Structure formats: C-alpha cells, structure tokens
C-alpha cells in the first residue's frame, strides 16, 4: 500500500506536472493552470506518453489507472491533494489555499481518492490525450530529453 508522502526527485525540473491525459477532470486541471501561469513555470507530462509511463512507474503510480497526479517542486514529488495545493499557492489569487494544509493529509487524500476513483464516471474520459495548441506545445513534455 502506497502512503503517497512526498518523495525526493532532485533530477526532475521544478514545475513538472504528471497528469492523466485522457481524464476530462485532469485535463481540465491543466487547462485551469495554463492561463493562470503566464510565465510558463508549469510544464506537463501526460501519463499516457512513454515518458509519463516511466515517471508513473518510478513513483509507484499505475500507468493504466493512475491514482494521483504529481507535481515536482523544490526537488520533491508531491502527490494527490498535496500536488494540487503546491500548484494553487503559486497561482495569482489562489495563495489562500495554503490554509488547507491544516487539514490532515490523510483526510485530504481520502477526499481526493473518492473523486479520483470516480473521475471517469463523473467527468468523462477522452478517447485520446488532450492535445495542446501549437503555441502551448512547448509546455508539454513527451520525452525525457525535453526536460533538460
């Protein structure tokens, strides 16, 4: 059983987000972040890509039915609700979400798991991964070579 505590990831760049590219909710999360991150700090890797599957296995995530997304921040991989809170605190107008850290991780993850487990039924699933526009393509990572 995975406890989803933060893991060291000093070899990965800050701002890398691993997400389920066929999940409507997860792709919506990416679409929410992009306009609120005009400096382009965050870059995205769909778990369905070869590099995404490699990262998923590294962090103990089932690549065919992902249990969590991941954000790399300060050489650490953050999972589930921690991942979302790491991103939100950086976005203009969302810094107040730091207060949600007072909610115990176990409770945050319990809520996250309920939504994640039912995300396809509640929000739907794409037939293929979310495809960025040509101008956003540079923010989507397909191979390990692109993160250097």
Contact map, one row per residue, 1 for C-alpha under 8 A:
1110000000000000000000000000000000000000000000000000000000000000000000000000000000000000000000000000000000000000000000000000000000000000000000000000
1111000000000000000000000000000000000000000000000000000000010000000000000000000000000000000000000000000000000000000000000000000000000000000000000000
1111100000000000000000000000000000000000000000000000000000000000000000000000000000000000000000000000000000000000000000000000000000000000000000000000
0111110000000000000000000000000000000000000000000000000000000000000000000000011100000000000000000000000000000000000000000000000000000000000000000000
0011111000000000000000000000000000000000000000000000000000000000000000000000011000000000000000000000000000000000000000000000000000000000000000000000
0001111100000000000000000000000000000000000000000000000000000000000000000001111000000000000000000000000000000000000000000000000000000000000000000000
0000111110000000000000000000000000000000000000000000000000000000000000000001110000000000000000000000000000000000000000000000000000000000000000000000
0000011111000000000000000000000000000000000000000000000000000000000000000011100000000000000000000000000000000000000000000000000000000000000000000000
0000001111110000000000000000000000000000000000000000000000000000000000010011100000000000000000000000000000000000000000000000000000000000000000000000
0000000111111000000000000000000000000000000000000000000000000000000000000111000000000000000000000000000000000000000000000000000000000000000000000000
0000000011111000000000000000000000000000000000000000000000000000000000000010000000000000000000000000000000000000000000000000000000000000000000000000
0000000011111101000000000000000000000000000000000000000000000000000000010010000000000000000000000000000000000000000000000000000000000000000000000010
0000000001111111000000000000000000000000000000000000000000000000000000011010000000000000000000000000000000000000000000000000000000000000000000000010
0000000000011111000000000000000000000000110000000000000000000000000000011110000000000000000000000000000000000000000000000000000000000000000000000000
0000000000001111100000000000000000000000111000000000000000000000000000111000000000000000000000000000000000000000000000000000000000000000000000000000
0000000000011111110000000000000000000000011110000000000000000000000001111000000000000000000000000000000000000000000000000000000000000000000000000000
0000000000000011111000000000000000000000011110000000000000000000000011110000000000000000000000000000000000000000000000000000000000000000000000000000
0000000000000001111100000000000000000000000111100001001000000000000011100000000000000000000000000000000000000000000000000000000000000000000000000000
0000000000000000111110000110000000000000000111100000000000000000000111000000000000000000000000000000000000000000000000000000000000000000000000000000
0000000000000000011111100110000000000000000001110000000000000000010010000000000000000000000000000000000000000000000000000000000000000000000000000000
0000000000000000001111110110000000000000000001110000000000000000000000000000000000000000000000000000000000000000000000000000000111000000000000000000
0000000000000000000111110110000000000000000000000000000000000000000000000000000000000000000000000000000000000000000000000000111111000000000000000000
0000000000000000000111111110000000000000000000000000000000000000000000000000000000000000000000000000000000000000000000110011110000000000000000000000
0000000000000000000011111111000000000000000000000000000000000000000000000000000000000000000000000000000000000000000000010011110000000000000000000000
0000000000000000000000111111100000000000000000000000000000000000000000000000000000000000000000000000000000000000000000100011000000000000000000000000
0000000000000000001111111111110000000000000000000000000000000000000000000000000000000000000000000000000000000000000000000000000000000000000000000000
0000000000000000001111111111111000000000000000000000000000000000000000000000000000000000000000000000000000000000000000000000000001000000000000000000
0000000000000000000000011111111100000000000000000000000000000000000000000000000000000000000000000000000000000000000000000000000000000000000000000000
0000000000000000000000001111111110000000000000000000000000000000000000000000000000000000000000000000000000000000000000000000000000000000000000000000
0000000000000000000000000111111111000000000100000000000000000000000000000000000000000000000000000000000000000000000000000000000000000000000000000000
0000000000000000000000000011111111100000000000000000000000000000000000000000000000000000000000000000000000000000000000000000000000000000000000000000
0000000000000000000000000001111111110000000000000000000000000000000000000000000000000000000000000000000000000000000000000000000000000000000000000000
0000000000000000000000000000111111111000000000000000000000000000000000000000000000000000001000000000000000000000000000000000000000000000000000000000
0000000000000000000000000000011111111101010000000000000000000000000000000000000000000000000000000000000000000000000000000000000000000000000000000000
0000000000000000000000000000001111111100000000000000000000000000000000000000000000000000000000000000000000000000000000000000000000000000000000000000
0000000000000000000000000000000111111100000000000000000000000000000000000000000000000000001100000000000000000000000000000000000000000000000000000000
0000000000000000000000000000000011111111110000000000000000000000000000000000000000000000001000000000000000000000000000000000000000000000000000000000
0000000000000000000000000000000001111111100000000000000000000000000000000000000000000000000000000000000000000000000000000000000000000000000000000000
0000000000000000000000000000000000001111100000000000000000000000000000000000000000000000000000000000000000000000000000000000000000000000000000000000
0000000000000000000000000000000001001111111000000000000000000000000000000000000000000000000000000000000000000000000000000000000000000000001000000000
0000000000000110000000000000000000001111111000000000000000000000000000000000000000000000000000000000000000000000000000000000000000000000000000000000
0000000000000111100000000000000001001001111100000000000000000000000000000000000000000000000000000000000000000000000000000000000000000000001000000000
0000000000000011100000000000000000000001111110000000000000000000000000000000000000000000000000000000000000000000000000000000000000000000001110000000
0000000000000001111000000000010000000000011111000000000000000000000000000000000000000000000000000000000000000000000000000000000000000000001110000000
0000000000000001111000000000000000000000001111101011000000000000000000000000000000000000000000000000000000000000000000000000000000000000000111000000
0000000000000000011110000000000000000000000111111001000000000000000000000000000000000000000000000000000000000000000000000000000010000000000011000000
0000000000000000011110000000000000000000000011111111101100000010010000000000000000000000000000000000000000000000000000000000000000000000000000000000
0000000000000000000110000000000000000000000001111101100000000011000000000000000000000000000000000000000000000000000000000000000010000000000000000000
0000000000000000000000000000000000000000000011111111100000000000000000000000000000000000000000000000000000000000000000000000000000000000000001000000
0000000000000000000000000000000000000000000000111111110000000000000000000000000000000000000000000000000000000000000000000000000000000000000001100000
0000000000000000000000000000000000000000000010101111111000000000000000000000000000000000000000000000000000000000000000000000000000000000000001110000
0000000000000000010000000000000000000000000011111111111100000010000000000000000000000000000000000000000000000000000000000000000000000000000001000000
0000000000000000000000000000000000000000000000111111111110000010000000000000000000000000000000000000000000000000000000000000000000000000000000000000
0000000000000000000000000000000000000000000000000111111111000000000000000000000000000000000000000000000000000000000000000000000000000000000000000000
0000000000000000010000000000000000000000000000100011111111100000000000000000000000000000000000000000000000000000000000000000000000000000000000000000
0000000000000000000000000000000000000000000000100001111111111110010000000000000000000000000000000000000000000000000000000000000000000000000000000000
0000000000000000000000000000000000000000000000000000111111111110000000000000000000000000000000000000000000000000000000000000000000000000000000000000
0000000000000000000000000000000000000000000000000000011111111000000000000000000000000000000000000000000000000000000000000000000000000000000000000000
0000000000000000000000000000000000000000000000000000001111111000000000000000000000000000000000000000000000000000000000000000000000000000000000000000
0100000000000000000000000000000000000000000000000000000111111100000000000000000000000000000000000000000000000000000000000000000000000000000000000000
0000000000000000000000000000000000000000000000000000000111111110011100000000000000000000000000000000000000000000000000000000000000000000000000000000
0000000000000000000000000000000000000000000000000000000110011111111000000000000000000000000000000000000000000000000000000000000000000000000000000000
0000000000000000000000000000000000000000000000110001100110001111110000000000000000000000000000000000000000000000000000000000000000000000000000000000
0000000000000000000000000000000000000000000000010000000000000111110000000000000000000000000000000000000000000000000000000000000000000000000000000000
0000000000000000000000000000000000000000000000000000000000000111111000000000000000000000000000000000000000000000000000000000000000000000000000000000
0000000000000000000100000000000000000000000000100000000100001111111110000000000000000000000000000000000000000000000000000000000000000000000000000000
0000000000000000000000000000000000000000000000000000000000001100111110000000000000000000000000000000000000000000100110000000000000000000000000000000
0000000000000000001000000000000000000000000000000000000000001000011111000000001100000000000000000000000000000000000100000000000000000000000000000000
0000000000000000111100000000000000000000000000000000000000000000011111100000001100100000000000000000000000000000000000000000000000000000000000000000
0000000000000001111000000000000000000000000000000000000000000000000111110000111100100000000000000000000000000000000000000000000000000000000000000000
0000000000000011110000000000000000000000000000000000000000000000000011111000111000110110000000000000000000000000000000000000000000000000000000000000
0000000010011111100000000000000000000000000000000000000000000000000001111111110000000000000000000000000000000000000000000000000000000000000000000000
0000000000001111000000000000000000000000000000000000000000000000000000111111110000000100000000000000000000000000000000000000000000000000000000000000
0000000001000100000000000000000000000000000000000000000000000000000000011111000000000000000000000000000000000000000000000000000000000000000000000000
0000000111111100000000000000000000000000000000000000000000000000000000011111100000000000000000000000000000000000000000000000000000000000000000000000
0000011111000000000000000000000000000000000000000000000000000000000000011111110000000000000000000000000000000000000000000000000000000000000000000000
0000011110000000000000000000000000000000000000000000000000000000000001111011111000000000000000000000000000000000000000000000000000000000000000000000
0001111000000000000000000000000000000000000000000000000000000000000001111001111101100100000000000000000000000000000000000000000000000000000000000000
0001110000000000000000000000000000000000000000000000000000000000000111100000111111110000000000000000000000000000000000000000000000000000000000000000
0001000000000000000000000000000000000000000000000000000000000000000111000000011111110000000000000000000000001001100000000000000000000000000000000000
0000000000000000000000000000000000000000000000000000000000000000000000000000001111111000000000000000000010011001000000000000000000000000000000000000
0000000000000000000000000000000000000000000000000000000000000000000000000000011111111100000000000000000010000000000000000000000000000000000000000000
0000000000000000000000000000000000000000000000000000000000000000000011100000011111111110000000000000000000000000000000000000000000000000000000000000
0000000000000000000000000000000000000000000000000000000000000000000000100000001111111111000000000000000000000000000000000000000000000000000000000000
0000000000000000000000000000000000000000000000000000000000000000000000000000000011111111100000001101100000000000000000000000000000000000000000000000
0000000000000000000000000000000000000000000000000000000000000000000000101000010001111111110000000000000000000000000000000000000000000000000000000000
0000000000000000000000000000000000000000000000000000000000000000000000100000000000111111111000000000000000000000000000000000000000000000000000000000
0000000000000000000000000000000000000000000000000000000000000000000000000000000000011111111001101000000000000000000000000000000000000000000000000000
0000000000000000000000000000000000000000000000000000000000000000000000000000000000001111111101111100000000000000000000000000000000000000000000000000
0000000000000000000000000000000000000000000000000000000000000000000000000000000000000111111101100000000000000000000000000000000000000000000000000000
0000000000000000000000000000000010011000000000000000000000000000000000000000000000000011111111100000000000000000000000000000000000000000000000000000
0000000000000000000000000000000000010000000000000000000000000000000000000000000000000000111111100000000000000000000000000000000000000000000000000000
0000000000000000000000000000000000000000000000000000000000000000000000000000000000000000001111110000000000000000000000000000000000000000000000000000
0000000000000000000000000000000000000000000000000000000000000000000000000000000000000001111111111000000000000000000000000000000000000000000000000000
0000000000000000000000000000000000000000000000000000000000000000000000000000000000000001111111111100000000000000000000000000000000000000000000000000
0000000000000000000000000000000000000000000000000000000000000000000000000000000000000000100011111110000000000000000000000000000000000000000000000000
0000000000000000000000000000000000000000000000000000000000000000000000000000000000001001100001111111100000000000000000000000000000000000000000000000
0000000000000000000000000000000000000000000000000000000000000000000000000000000000001000100000111111100000000000000000000000000000000000000000000000
0000000000000000000000000000000000000000000000000000000000000000000000000000000000000000000000011111110000000000000000000000000000000000000000000000
0000000000000000000000000000000000000000000000000000000000000000000000000000000000001000000000001111111000000000000000000000000000000000000000000000
0000000000000000000000000000000000000000000000000000000000000000000000000000000000001000000000001111111110000000000000000000000000000000000000000000
0000000000000000000000000000000000000000000000000000000000000000000000000000000000000000000000000011111100000000000000000000000000000000000000000000
0000000000000000000000000000000000000000000000000000000000000000000000000000000000000000000000000001111110110000000000000000000000000000000000000000
0000000000000000000000000000000000000000000000000000000000000000000000000000000000000000000000000000111111110000000000000000000000000000000000000000
0000000000000000000000000000000000000000000000000000000000000000000000000000000011000000000000000000101111111000000000000000000000000000000000000000
0000000000000000000000000000000000000000000000000000000000000000000000000000000000000000000000000000000111111100000000000000000000000000000000000000
0000000000000000000000000000000000000000000000000000000000000000000000000000000000000000000000000000001111111110000000000000000000000000000000000000
0000000000000000000000000000000000000000000000000000000000000000000000000000000010000000000000000000001111111111000000000000000000000000000000000000
0000000000000000000000000000000000000000000000000000000000000000000000000000000110000000000000000000000011111111100000000000000000000000000000000000
0000000000000000000000000000000000000000000000000000000000000000000000000000000000000000000000000000000001111111110000000000000000000000000000000000
0000000000000000000000000000000000000000000000000000000000000000000000000000000000000000000000000000000000111111111000000000000000000000000000000000
0000000000000000000000000000000000000000000000000000000000000000000000000000000110000000000000000000000000011111111100000000000000000000000000000000
0000000000000000000000000000000000000000000000000000000000000000001000000000000100000000000000000000000000001111111110000000000000000000000000000000
0000000000000000000000000000000000000000000000000000000000000000000000000000000000000000000000000000000000000111111111000000000000000000000000000000
0000000000000000000000000000000000000000000000000000000000000000000000000000000000000000000000000000000000000011111111100000000000000000000000000000
0000000000000000000000000000000000000000000000000000000000000000001100000000000000000000000000000000000000000001111111100000000000000000000000000000
0000000000000000000000000000000000000000000000000000000000000000001000000000000000000000000000000000000000000000111111110000000000000000000000000000
0000000000000000000000000000000000000000000000000000000000000000000000000000000000000000000000000000000000000000011111111100000000000000000000000000
0000000000000000000000101000000000000000000000000000000000000000000000000000000000000000000000000000000000000000001111111111000000000000000000000000
0000000000000000000000110000000000000000000000000000000000000000000000000000000000000000000000000000000000000000000011111111100000000000000000000000
0000000000000000000000000000000000000000000000000000000000000000000000000000000000000000000000000000000000000000000001111111000000000000000000000000
0000000000000000000000000000000000000000000000000000000000000000000000000000000000000000000000000000000000000000000001111111000000000000000000000000
0000000000000000000000111000000000000000000000000000000000000000000000000000000000000000000000000000000000000000000000111111100000000000000000000000
0000000000000000000000111000000000000000000000000000000000000000000000000000000000000000000000000000000000000000000000111111110000000000000000000000
0000000000000000000001110000000000000000000000000000000000000000000000000000000000000000000000000000000000000000000000010011111000000000000000000000
0000000000000000000001110000000000000000000000000000000000000000000000000000000000000000000000000000000000000000000000000001111111000000000000000000
0000000000000000000001000000000000000000000000000000000000000000000000000000000000000000000000000000000000000000000000000000111110000000000000000000
0000000000000000000011000000000000000000000000000000000000000000000000000000000000000000000000000000000000000000000000000000011111000000000000000000
0000000000000000000011000000000000000000000001010000000000000000000000000000000000000000000000000000000000000000000000000000011111100000000000000000
0000000000000000000011000010000000000000000000000000000000000000000000000000000000000000000000000000000000000000000000000000010111110000000000000000
0000000000000000000000000000000000000000000000000000000000000000000000000000000000000000000000000000000000000000000000000000000011111000000000000000
0000000000000000000000000000000000000000000000000000000000000000000000000000000000000000000000000000000000000000000000000000000001111111100100000000
0000000000000000000000000000000000000000000000000000000000000000000000000000000000000000000000000000000000000000000000000000000000111111100000000000
0000000000000000000000000000000000000000000000000000000000000000000000000000000000000000000000000000000000000000000000000000000000011111110000000000
0000000000000000000000000000000000000000000000000000000000000000000000000000000000000000000000000000000000000000000000000000000000011111110000000000
0000000000000000000000000000000000000000000000000000000000000000000000000000000000000000000000000000000000000000000000000000000000011111111100000000
0000000000000000000000000000000000000000000000000000000000000000000000000000000000000000000000000000000000000000000000000000000000011111111100000000
0000000000000000000000000000000000000000000000000000000000000000000000000000000000000000000000000000000000000000000000000000000000000111111110000000
0000000000000000000000000000000000000001011100000000000000000000000000000000000000000000000000000000000000000000000000000000000000000001111110000000
0000000000000000000000000000000000000000001110000000000000000000000000000000000000000000000000000000000000000000000000000000000000010001111111000000
0000000000000000000000000000000000000000001111000000000000000000000000000000000000000000000000000000000000000000000000000000000000000000011111110110
0000000000000000000000000000000000000000000011001111000000000000000000000000000000000000000000000000000000000000000000000000000000000000000111110100
0000000000000000000000000000000000000000000000000110000000000000000000000000000000000000000000000000000000000000000000000000000000000000000011111110
0000000000000000000000000000000000000000000000000010000000000000000000000000000000000000000000000000000000000000000000000000000000000000000011111111
0000000000000000000000000000000000000000000000000000000000000000000000000000000000000000000000000000000000000000000000000000000000000000000000111111
0000000000000000000000000000000000000000000000000000000000000000000000000000000000000000000000000000000000000000000000000000000000000000000011111111
0000000000011000000000000000000000000000000000000000000000000000000000000000000000000000000000000000000000000000000000000000000000000000000010111111
0000000000000000000000000000000000000000000000000000000000000000000000000000000000000000000000000000000000000000000000000000000000000000000000011111
